[in-house]
C-alpha cells in the first residue's frame, strides 16, 4: 500500500483520534489496507473473503491491573451477502431490565 501511494504521489491514509475520544476511532489506514486486499484478490482472480473481523481495544481499564478495556468490541463485516442466511427483528424493550 505504501509503495502504491508513493508511485501515484498520494499520501498514505492515517488512523486518527476522534475529537471526542483519546482512542483511535477513525481508521482510514486500516480500512484502506483491507480494501486493497479485496482489490488485489479481485484483480488476481483469487477467492474473495466472505467476511472480515476486527477486534478493537478501546477505553480505559475498568480496574487496576485489568487487561480488559471499557469499550473493547468486535466488528464483523459480511462481504458476501450470500452468507447471510437470515436476520432478526429487534425485541421490544423489557421493563424487567434497565435500558443502557
MIBA-935390 format. One record per atom (N, C-alpha, C): residue number from 1; residue in three letters; atom name; x, y, z. Coordinates in Angstrom, 1 decimal, padded with zeros to 4 digits, m for minus. Layout:
// residues N
[rec NUM; ala; CA; [X; Y; Z]];
...
***
This chain:
// residues 100
[rec 1; unk; N; [000.8; m001.2; 000.0]];
[rec 1; unk; CA; [000.0; 000.0; 000.0]];
[rec 1; unk; C; [000.9; 001.3; 000.0]];
[rec 2; unk; N; [001.9; 001.2; 000.8]];
[rec 2; unk; CA; [002.8; 002.4; 000.9]];
[rec 2; unk; C; [003.5; 002.6; m000.5]];
[rec 3; unk; N; [003.9; 001.5; m001.1]];
[rec 3; unk; CA; [004.6; 001.6; m002.5]];
[rec 3; unk; C; [003.6; 002.2; m003.5]];
[rec 4; unk; N; [002.3; 001.7; m003.4]];
[rec 4; unk; CA; [001.3; 002.1; m004.4]];
[rec 4; unk; C; [001.0; 003.6; m004.2]];
[rec 5; unk; N; [000.9; 004.1; m003.0]];
[rec 5; unk; CA; [000.7; 005.5; m002.7]];
[rec 5; unk; C; [001.9; 006.4; m003.2]];
[rec 6; unk; N; [003.1; 005.9; m002.9]];
[rec 6; unk; CA; [004.3; 006.6; m003.4]];
[rec 6; unk; C; [004.3; 006.7; m004.9]];
[rec 7; unk; N; [003.9; 005.6; m005.6]];
[rec 7; unk; CA; [004.0; 005.6; m007.0]];
[rec 7; unk; C; [003.1; 006.6; m007.7]];
[rec 8; unk; N; [001.9; 006.9; m007.0]];
[rec 8; unk; CA; [001.0; 007.8; m007.6]];
[rec 8; unk; C; [001.0; 009.2; m006.9]];
[rec 9; unk; N; [002.0; 009.3; m006.0]];
[rec 9; unk; CA; [002.1; 010.6; m005.3]];
[rec 9; unk; C; [001.0; 010.9; m004.3]];
[rec 10; unk; N; [000.4; 009.9; m003.8]];
[rec 10; unk; CA; [m000.7; 010.1; m002.9]];
[rec 10; unk; C; [m000.2; 009.9; m001.4]];
[rec 11; unk; N; [m000.8; 010.6; m000.5]];
[rec 11; unk; CA; [m000.4; 010.4; 000.9]];
[rec 11; unk; C; [m001.0; 009.1; 001.4]];
[rec 12; unk; N; [m000.3; 008.4; 002.2]];
[rec 12; unk; CA; [m000.8; 007.2; 002.9]];
[rec 12; unk; C; [m001.8; 007.6; 003.9]];
[rec 13; unk; N; [m003.0; 007.0; 003.9]];
[rec 13; unk; CA; [m004.0; 007.3; 004.8]];
[rec 13; unk; C; [m003.5; 007.1; 006.3]];
[rec 14; unk; N; [m004.1; 007.8; 007.2]];
[rec 14; unk; CA; [m003.7; 007.7; 008.6]];
[rec 14; unk; C; [m004.9; 007.3; 009.5]];
[rec 15; unk; N; [m004.7; 006.5; 010.5]];
[rec 15; unk; CA; [m005.7; 006.3; 011.5]];
[rec 15; unk; C; [m005.6; 007.6; 012.4]];
[rec 16; unk; N; [m006.8; 008.0; 012.9]];
[rec 16; unk; CA; [m006.8; 009.3; 013.7]];
[rec 16; unk; C; [m007.6; 009.1; 014.9]];
[rec 17; unk; N; [m007.3; 010.0; 015.9]];
[rec 17; unk; CA; [m008.2; 010.1; 017.1]];
[rec 17; unk; C; [m009.4; 011.0; 016.8]];
[rec 18; unk; N; [m010.5; 010.6; 017.4]];
[rec 18; unk; CA; [m011.7; 011.5; 017.3]];
[rec 18; unk; C; [m011.5; 012.7; 018.2]];
[rec 19; unk; N; [m012.1; 013.8; 017.9]];
[rec 19; unk; CA; [m012.0; 014.9; 018.8]];
[rec 19; unk; C; [m012.7; 014.7; 020.1]];
[rec 20; unk; N; [m013.5; 013.7; 020.2]];
[rec 20; unk; CA; [m014.3; 013.4; 021.4]];
[rec 20; unk; C; [m013.7; 012.2; 022.2]];
[rec 21; unk; N; [m012.6; 011.7; 021.7]];
[rec 21; unk; CA; [m012.0; 010.5; 022.4]];
[rec 21; unk; C; [m010.5; 010.5; 022.3]];
[rec 22; unk; N; [m009.9; 009.8; 023.3]];
[rec 22; unk; CA; [m008.4; 009.7; 023.2]];
[rec 22; unk; C; [m008.0; 008.4; 022.4]];
[rec 23; unk; N; [m009.0; 007.6; 022.1]];
[rec 23; unk; CA; [m008.8; 006.4; 021.3]];
[rec 23; unk; C; [m008.7; 006.7; 019.8]];
[rec 24; unk; N; [m008.0; 005.8; 019.1]];
[rec 24; unk; CA; [m008.0; 005.9; 017.6]];
[rec 24; unk; C; [m009.3; 005.3; 017.1]];
[rec 25; unk; N; [m010.2; 006.2; 016.7]];
[rec 25; unk; CA; [m011.6; 005.8; 016.2]];
[rec 25; unk; C; [m011.8; 005.9; 014.7]];
[rec 26; unk; N; [m011.0; 006.8; 014.1]];
[rec 26; unk; CA; [m011.1; 007.0; 012.7]];
[rec 26; unk; C; [m010.0; 006.2; 012.0]];
[rec 27; unk; N; [m010.4; 005.1; 011.4]];
[rec 27; unk; CA; [m009.4; 004.1; 011.0]];
[rec 27; unk; C; [m009.3; 004.1; 009.4]];
[rec 28; unk; N; [m008.9; 005.2; 008.9]];
[rec 28; unk; CA; [m008.7; 005.3; 007.5]];
[rec 28; unk; C; [m007.7; 004.4; 006.9]];
[rec 29; unk; N; [m006.5; 004.3; 007.6]];
[rec 29; unk; CA; [m005.5; 003.4; 007.1]];
[rec 29; unk; C; [m005.9; 002.0; 007.1]];
[rec 30; unk; N; [m006.5; 001.5; 008.3]];
[rec 30; unk; CA; [m006.9; 000.1; 008.4]];
[rec 30; unk; C; [m007.9; m000.2; 007.3]];
[rec 31; unk; N; [m008.9; 000.7; 007.1]];
[rec 31; unk; CA; [m009.9; 000.5; 006.0]];
[rec 31; unk; C; [m009.2; 000.4; 004.6]];
[rec 32; unk; N; [m008.3; 001.2; 004.4]];
[rec 32; unk; CA; [m007.6; 001.2; 003.0]];
[rec 32; unk; C; [m006.8; m000.1; 002.8]];
[rec 33; unk; N; [m006.2; m000.6; 003.9]];
[rec 33; unk; CA; [m005.5; m001.8; 003.8]];
[rec 33; unk; C; [m006.4; m003.0; 003.4]];
[rec 34; unk; N; [m007.5; m003.1; 004.1]];
[rec 34; unk; CA; [m008.5; m004.1; 003.9]];
[rec 34; unk; C; [m009.1; m004.0; 002.5]];
[rec 35; unk; N; [m009.4; m002.8; 002.0]];
[rec 35; unk; CA; [m009.9; m002.6; 000.7]];
[rec 35; unk; C; [m008.9; m003.0; m000.4]];
[rec 36; unk; N; [m007.6; m002.7; m000.1]];
[rec 36; unk; CA; [m006.5; m003.1; m001.0]];
[rec 36; unk; C; [m006.4; m004.6; m001.2]];
[rec 37; unk; N; [m006.6; m005.3; m000.1]];
[rec 37; unk; CA; [m006.5; m006.8; m000.1]];
[rec 37; unk; C; [m007.7; m007.3; m001.0]];
[rec 38; unk; N; [m008.9; m006.7; m000.8]];
[rec 38; unk; CA; [m010.0; m007.1; m001.6]];
[rec 38; unk; C; [m009.8; m006.8; m003.1]];
[rec 39; unk; N; [m009.2; m005.6; m003.4]];
[rec 39; unk; CA; [m008.9; m005.3; m004.8]];
[rec 39; unk; C; [m007.9; m006.2; m005.4]];
[rec 40; unk; N; [m006.9; m006.6; m004.6]];
[rec 40; unk; CA; [m005.8; m007.5; m005.1]];
[rec 40; unk; C; [m006.4; m008.9; m005.4]];
[rec 41; unk; N; [m007.3; m009.4; m004.5]];
[rec 41; unk; CA; [m007.9; m010.7; m004.7]];
[rec 41; unk; C; [m008.8; m010.6; m006.0]];
[rec 42; unk; N; [m009.6; m009.6; m006.1]];
[rec 42; unk; CA; [m010.5; m009.5; m007.2]];
[rec 42; unk; C; [m009.7; m009.4; m008.5]];
[rec 43; unk; N; [m008.6; m008.6; m008.6]];
[rec 43; unk; CA; [m007.9; m008.5; m009.8]];
[rec 43; unk; C; [m007.0; m009.7; m010.2]];
[rec 44; unk; N; [m006.7; m010.5; m009.1]];
[rec 44; unk; CA; [m005.9; m011.7; m009.3]];
[rec 44; unk; C; [m006.7; m012.9; m009.5]];
[rec 45; unk; N; [m008.0; m012.7; m009.5]];
[rec 45; unk; CA; [m009.0; m013.9; m009.6]];
[rec 45; unk; C; [m008.8; m014.9; m008.5]];
[rec 46; unk; N; [m008.4; m014.3; m007.3]];
[rec 46; unk; CA; [m008.3; m015.2; m006.1]];
[rec 46; unk; C; [m009.6; m015.3; m005.5]];
[rec 47; unk; N; [m009.8; m016.2; m004.6]];
[rec 47; unk; CA; [m011.0; m016.3; m003.8]];
[rec 47; unk; C; [m011.2; m015.1; m003.0]];
[rec 48; unk; N; [m012.4; m014.6; m002.9]];
[rec 48; unk; CA; [m012.7; m013.4; m002.1]];
[rec 48; unk; C; [m013.0; m013.8; m000.7]];
[rec 49; unk; N; [m012.8; m012.9; 000.2]];
[rec 49; unk; CA; [m013.2; m013.2; 001.6]];
[rec 49; unk; C; [m014.7; m013.0; 001.8]];
[rec 50; unk; N; [m015.2; m013.9; 002.5]];
[rec 50; unk; CA; [m016.7; m013.9; 002.8]];
[rec 50; unk; C; [m017.0; m012.8; 003.9]];
[rec 51; unk; N; [m016.0; m012.7; 004.8]];
[rec 51; unk; CA; [m016.2; m011.8; 005.9]];
[rec 51; unk; C; [m014.9; m011.3; 006.5]];
[rec 52; unk; N; [m014.9; m010.2; 007.2]];
[rec 52; unk; CA; [m013.7; m009.7; 007.8]];
[rec 52; unk; C; [m014.1; m009.3; 009.2]];
[rec 53; unk; N; [m013.2; m009.7; 010.2]];
[rec 53; unk; CA; [m013.5; m009.4; 011.6]];
[rec 53; unk; C; [m012.4; m008.6; 012.1]];
[rec 54; unk; N; [m012.7; m007.6; 013.0]];
[rec 54; unk; CA; [m011.7; m006.8; 013.6]];
[rec 54; unk; C; [m012.0; m006.7; 015.1]];
[rec 55; unk; N; [m011.0; m006.7; 015.9]];
[rec 55; unk; CA; [m011.1; m006.6; 017.3]];
[rec 55; unk; C; [m010.5; m005.2; 017.7]];
[rec 56; unk; N; [m011.3; m004.4; 018.4]];
[rec 56; unk; CA; [m010.9; m003.0; 018.7]];
[rec 56; unk; C; [m010.8; m002.9; 020.2]];
[rec 57; unk; N; [m009.6; m002.7; 020.7]];
[rec 57; unk; CA; [m009.3; m002.5; 022.1]];
[rec 57; unk; C; [m009.3; m001.0; 022.4]];
[rec 58; unk; N; [m010.4; m000.5; 023.1]];
[rec 58; unk; CA; [m010.5; 000.9; 023.3]];
[rec 58; unk; C; [m011.0; 001.2; 024.7]];
[rec 59; unk; N; [m010.8; 002.3; 025.2]];
[rec 59; unk; CA; [m011.2; 002.8; 026.5]];
[rec 59; unk; C; [m010.2; 002.5; 027.6]];
[rec 60; unk; N; [m010.6; 002.9; 028.8]];
[rec 60; unk; CA; [m009.8; 002.8; 030.0]];
[rec 60; unk; C; [m009.9; 001.4; 030.6]];
[rec 61; unk; N; [m009.0; 001.0; 031.4]];
[rec 61; unk; CA; [m009.1; m000.3; 032.2]];
[rec 61; unk; C; [m010.2; 000.0; 033.2]];
[rec 62; unk; N; [m011.1; m001.0; 033.4]];
[rec 62; unk; CA; [m012.1; m000.8; 034.4]];
[rec 62; unk; C; [m011.7; m000.9; 035.8]];
[rec 63; unk; N; [m010.5; m001.5; 036.0]];
[rec 63; unk; CA; [m009.9; m001.6; 037.4]];
[rec 63; unk; C; [m008.4; m001.8; 037.2]];
[rec 64; unk; N; [m007.7; m001.5; 038.2]];
[rec 64; unk; CA; [m006.2; m001.6; 038.2]];
[rec 64; unk; C; [m005.7; m003.0; 037.8]];
[rec 65; unk; N; [m004.8; m003.1; 036.9]];
[rec 65; unk; CA; [m004.2; m004.4; 036.5]];
[rec 65; unk; C; [m005.1; m005.1; 035.5]];
[rec 66; unk; N; [m006.2; m004.6; 035.1]];
[rec 66; unk; CA; [m007.0; m005.2; 034.1]];
[rec 66; unk; C; [m006.5; m005.3; 032.7]];
[rec 67; unk; N; [m006.6; m006.4; 032.0]];
[rec 67; unk; CA; [m006.3; m006.5; 030.6]];
[rec 67; unk; C; [m007.5; m006.1; 029.8]];
[rec 68; unk; N; [m008.7; m006.0; 030.4]];
[rec 68; unk; CA; [m009.9; m005.6; 029.7]];
[rec 68; unk; C; [m009.9; m004.1; 029.5]];
[rec 69; unk; N; [m010.6; m003.6; 028.6]];
[rec 69; unk; CA; [m010.8; m002.1; 028.4]];
[rec 69; unk; C; [m012.4; m001.9; 028.3]];
[rec 70; unk; N; [m012.8; m000.7; 028.7]];
[rec 70; unk; CA; [m014.2; m000.5; 028.9]];
[rec 70; unk; C; [m015.0; m000.6; 027.5]];
[rec 71; unk; N; [m014.3; m000.2; 026.4]];
[rec 71; unk; CA; [m015.1; m000.1; 025.1]];
[rec 71; unk; C; [m014.5; m001.2; 024.1]];
[rec 72; unk; N; [m013.8; m002.2; 024.6]];
[rec 72; unk; CA; [m013.4; m003.2; 023.6]];
[rec 72; unk; C; [m014.6; m003.9; 023.0]];
[rec 73; unk; N; [m014.5; m004.1; 021.6]];
[rec 73; unk; CA; [m015.6; m004.7; 020.9]];
[rec 73; unk; C; [m015.0; m005.3; 019.6]];
[rec 74; unk; N; [m015.9; m006.2; 019.0]];
[rec 74; unk; CA; [m015.6; m006.8; 017.8]];
[rec 74; unk; C; [m016.5; m006.3; 016.7]];
[rec 75; unk; N; [m016.0; m006.1; 015.6]];
[rec 75; unk; CA; [m016.9; m005.7; 014.4]];
[rec 75; unk; C; [m016.7; m006.8; 013.4]];
[rec 76; unk; N; [m017.8; m007.1; 012.7]];
[rec 76; unk; CA; [m017.8; m008.1; 011.7]];
[rec 76; unk; C; [m018.5; m007.5; 010.5]];
[rec 77; unk; N; [m017.8; m007.6; 009.3]];
[rec 77; unk; CA; [m018.3; m007.1; 008.1]];
[rec 77; unk; C; [m018.5; m008.3; 007.2]];
[rec 78; unk; N; [m019.7; m008.6; 006.8]];
[rec 78; unk; CA; [m020.0; m009.7; 005.9]];
[rec 78; unk; C; [m019.9; m009.1; 004.5]];
[rec 79; unk; N; [m018.9; m009.5; 003.7]];
[rec 79; unk; CA; [m018.7; m009.0; 002.4]];
[rec 79; unk; C; [m019.5; m009.7; 001.3]];
[rec 80; unk; N; [m019.8; m011.0; 001.6]];
[rec 80; unk; CA; [m020.6; m011.8; 000.7]];
[rec 80; unk; C; [m022.0; m011.9; 001.2]];
[rec 81; unk; N; [m023.0; m011.2; 000.5]];
[rec 81; unk; CA; [m024.3; m011.3; 001.0]];
[rec 81; unk; C; [m025.0; m012.7; 001.0]];
[rec 82; unk; N; [m024.4; m013.6; 000.2]];
[rec 82; unk; CA; [m024.9; m014.9; 000.1]];
[rec 82; unk; C; [m024.6; m015.7; 001.4]];
[rec 83; unk; N; [m023.8; m015.2; 002.3]];
[rec 83; unk; CA; [m023.5; m015.8; 003.5]];
[rec 83; unk; C; [m024.6; m015.5; 004.6]];
[rec 84; unk; N; [m025.4; m014.5; 004.3]];
[rec 84; unk; CA; [m026.4; m014.1; 005.3]];
[rec 84; unk; C; [m027.6; m015.0; 005.0]];
[rec 85; unk; N; [m027.9; m015.8; 006.0]];
[rec 85; unk; CA; [m029.0; m016.8; 005.8]];
[rec 85; unk; C; [m030.3; m016.3; 006.4]];
[rec 86; unk; N; [m030.2; m015.3; 007.2]];
[rec 86; unk; CA; [m031.4; m014.7; 007.8]];
[rec 86; unk; C; [m031.0; m013.5; 008.7]];
[rec 87; unk; N; [m032.0; m012.9; 009.3]];
[rec 87; unk; CA; [m031.8; m011.8; 010.2]];
[rec 87; unk; C; [m032.9; m011.8; 011.2]];
[rec 88; unk; N; [m032.7; m011.0; 012.2]];
[rec 88; unk; CA; [m033.7; m011.0; 013.3]];
[rec 88; unk; C; [m034.2; m009.5; 013.4]];
[rec 89; unk; N; [m035.4; m009.5; 013.9]];
[rec 89; unk; CA; [m036.0; m008.2; 014.3]];
[rec 89; unk; C; [m035.7; m007.9; 015.7]];
[rec 90; unk; N; [m035.4; m006.7; 016.1]];
[rec 90; unk; CA; [m035.1; m006.4; 017.5]];
[rec 90; unk; C; [m036.3; m006.7; 018.4]];
[rec 91; unk; N; [m036.0; m007.1; 019.6]];
[rec 91; unk; CA; [m037.1; m007.4; 020.5]];
[rec 91; unk; C; [m037.6; m006.1; 021.1]];
[rec 92; unk; N; [m038.8; m006.1; 021.6]];
[rec 92; unk; CA; [m039.4; m005.0; 022.3]];
[rec 92; unk; C; [m038.6; m004.9; 023.7]];
[rec 93; unk; N; [m038.6; m003.7; 024.2]];
[rec 93; unk; CA; [m037.9; m003.4; 025.5]];
[rec 93; unk; C; [m038.7; m004.2; 026.6]];
[rec 94; unk; N; [m037.9; m004.7; 027.6]];
[rec 94; unk; CA; [m038.5; m005.3; 028.7]];
[rec 94; unk; C; [m038.3; m004.4; 029.9]];
[rec 95; unk; N; [m039.4; m004.2; 030.6]];
[rec 95; unk; CA; [m039.4; m003.4; 031.8]];
[rec 95; unk; C; [m038.6; m004.0; 033.0]];
[rec 96; unk; N; [m038.3; m005.3; 032.8]];
[rec 96; unk; CA; [m037.6; m006.1; 033.8]];
[rec 96; unk; C; [m036.1; m005.6; 033.9]];
[rec 97; unk; N; [m035.6; m005.2; 032.8]];
[rec 97; unk; CA; [m034.2; m004.8; 032.7]];
[rec 97; unk; C; [m034.0; m003.3; 032.5]];
[rec 98; unk; N; [m032.9; m002.7; 032.9]];
[rec 98; unk; CA; [m032.7; m001.3; 032.6]];
[rec 98; unk; C; [m032.3; m001.1; 031.2]];
[rec 99; unk; N; [m032.6; 000.0; 030.7]];
[rec 99; unk; CA; [m032.2; 000.4; 029.3]];
[rec 99; unk; C; [m030.8; 001.0; 029.3]];
[rec 100; unk; N; [m029.8; 000.5; 028.7]];
[rec 100; unk; CA; [m028.5; 001.0; 028.7]];
[rec 100; unk; C; [m028.4; 002.4; 028.0]];
***
